[in-house]
Amino acid sequence: MALQKCMLNLNQRLKELNPHGTLDFPCAGYSSYYTDKEENAVPWHWHEDYAADITLPQIVKTADIGERECLRCFRKTIRLSPIQYLIKYRIMQGAEMLLCEPESSISEIAISCGFDSPSNFARIFKRFYDCTPREYRKNSLQTAE
């Protein structure tokens, strides 16, 4: 797979609009030099959810590296472990759903985001957003009015 120049095309919801890789392997390699300087930071953004289609063995096989090396590269690049990234992604999806789906209960949103219980969702949500999901929804909807 040839390296590409990294250019982000984000919409207002921070979804990246550029496709990456192929349908079988929706990832790509980029040739850029990143430092700890703010101007080199890649902003948080998201892509359509391919997580159900991608498994570690598929990535390892395609990249021709070992599982441990794959996990190490993920952590070095993203600066989160895969499980931390997944939790953050699920919480961000939940926050979006709280605002976009006001008819859905917090329990329904928690389950649809992959949490085993609404209380676990609320506890982790509070860690990220410094408020409960109910407070987040209420405050965001009041601000929008």
C-alpha positions as CSV (number, residue, x, y, z in Angstrom):
1,M,0.0,0.0,0.0
2,A,1.5,3.3,-1.1
3,L,1.8,6.1,1.5
4,Q,-0.5,9.1,0.8
5,K,-0.3,12.7,1.9
6,C,-2.5,13.3,5.0
7,M,-5.2,15.8,4.4
8,L,-8.3,16.0,6.6
9,N,-11.7,17.1,5.1
10,L,-14.0,17.3,8.1
11,N,-17.7,18.3,8.3
12,Q,-19.2,20.4,11.1
13,R,-19.7,17.2,13.2
14,L,-16.0,16.4,12.8
15,K,-16.7,13.4,10.6
16,E,-13.9,12.9,8.0
17,L,-15.3,12.9,4.5
18,N,-12.3,11.3,2.7
19,P,-12.4,7.6,2.3
20,H,-9.4,5.5,3.3
21,G,-8.0,2.4,1.9
22,T,-10.4,-0.1,0.3
23,L,-13.7,-1.7,1.4
24,D,-11.8,-4.8,2.5
25,F,-9.3,-2.8,4.5
26,P,-10.5,0.8,5.2
27,C,-7.2,2.1,6.5
28,A,-4.3,3.8,4.7
29,G,-0.8,4.8,5.5
30,Y,0.3,8.5,5.4
31,S,3.7,10.1,4.9
32,S,3.9,13.0,7.3
33,Y,6.2,14.1,9.9
34,Y,4.5,14.8,13.3
35,T,6.0,16.3,16.3
36,D,4.6,17.4,19.7
37,K,4.0,20.9,18.3
38,E,0.4,22.0,18.2
39,E,0.5,22.8,14.5
40,N,1.3,19.2,13.8
41,A,-1.5,17.8,15.8
42,V,-4.2,15.7,14.1
43,P,-7.6,16.9,15.3
44,W,-10.0,14.4,16.8
45,H,-12.3,13.2,14.1
46,W,-14.3,10.2,13.3
47,H,-15.1,7.9,10.4
48,E,-18.1,5.7,9.5
49,D,-18.0,2.7,11.8
50,Y,-16.0,-0.1,10.2
51,A,-15.2,-1.7,13.6
52,A,-17.6,-4.6,13.0
53,D,-15.7,-5.5,9.9
54,I,-12.1,-5.1,11.1
55,T,-10.5,-7.6,13.4
56,L,-7.0,-7.7,14.8
57,P,-6.0,-10.8,12.8
58,Q,-7.2,-9.2,9.6
59,I,-5.1,-6.0,10.3
60,V,-2.0,-8.1,11.4
61,K,-2.2,-10.2,8.2
62,T,-2.7,-7.2,5.9
63,A,0.1,-5.2,7.6
64,D,2.4,-8.3,7.9
65,I,3.2,-7.6,11.6
66,G,2.6,-9.4,14.8
67,E,-0.3,-8.7,17.1
68,R,1.8,-7.1,19.8
69,E,3.5,-4.8,17.3
70,C,0.1,-3.9,15.9
71,L,-1.1,-3.0,19.4
72,R,2.1,-1.1,20.2
73,C,1.8,0.9,16.9
74,F,-1.9,1.7,17.7
75,R,-1.0,3.0,21.1
76,K,2.0,5.0,19.9
77,T,0.0,6.6,17.1
78,I,-3.4,7.2,18.8
79,R,-1.9,7.7,22.3
80,L,-4.6,5.4,23.7
81,S,-4.8,1.7,24.0
82,P,-7.4,0.1,21.7
83,I,-9.8,-0.5,24.6
84,Q,-9.4,3.2,25.8
85,Y,-10.0,4.3,22.2
86,L,-13.1,2.1,21.9
87,I,-14.5,3.4,25.2
88,K,-13.9,7.1,24.1
89,Y,-15.5,6.4,20.8
90,R,-18.6,4.8,22.4
91,I,-19.0,7.7,24.8
92,M,-18.7,10.2,22.0
93,Q,-21.3,8.3,20.0
94,G,-23.5,8.3,23.1
95,A,-23.1,12.1,23.5
96,E,-24.2,12.6,19.9
97,M,-27.2,10.3,20.3
98,L,-28.3,12.1,23.5
99,L,-28.7,15.2,21.4
100,C,-29.8,13.8,18.1
101,E,-32.3,11.3,19.5
102,P,-34.1,13.0,22.4
103,E,-36.9,10.4,22.2
104,S,-34.4,7.6,23.1
105,S,-33.9,6.9,26.8
106,I,-30.5,7.0,28.3
107,S,-30.7,3.2,28.9
108,E,-31.4,2.6,25.2
109,I,-28.5,4.8,24.2
110,A,-26.2,3.1,26.7
111,I,-27.0,-0.3,25.3
112,S,-26.8,0.8,21.6
113,C,-23.4,2.2,22.3
114,G,-22.2,-1.2,23.6
115,F,-22.3,-0.6,27.4
116,D,-23.5,-3.5,29.5
117,S,-25.5,-1.2,31.8
118,P,-26.8,2.4,31.9
119,S,-25.0,2.9,35.3
120,N,-21.7,1.9,33.7
121,F,-22.4,4.3,30.8
122,A,-23.3,7.1,33.1
123,R,-20.2,6.6,35.3
124,I,-17.8,6.6,32.3
125,F,-19.7,9.4,30.6
126,K,-19.2,11.6,33.7
127,R,-15.5,11.0,33.6
128,F,-15.3,12.3,30.0
129,Y,-17.9,15.1,30.1
130,D,-17.9,16.1,33.8
131,C,-21.6,15.7,34.0
132,T,-24.2,12.9,33.8
133,P,-25.8,12.0,30.5
134,R,-29.1,13.5,31.7
135,E,-27.4,16.8,32.7
136,Y,-25.5,16.8,29.3
137,R,-28.7,16.4,27.4
138,K,-30.6,18.9,29.4
139,N,-27.8,21.6,29.3
140,S,-27.2,21.1,25.6
141,L,-30.8,21.3,24.6
142,Q,-31.4,24.4,26.8
143,T,-28.3,26.1,25.2
144,A,-29.7,25.3,21.7
145,E,-33.0,27.1,22.5
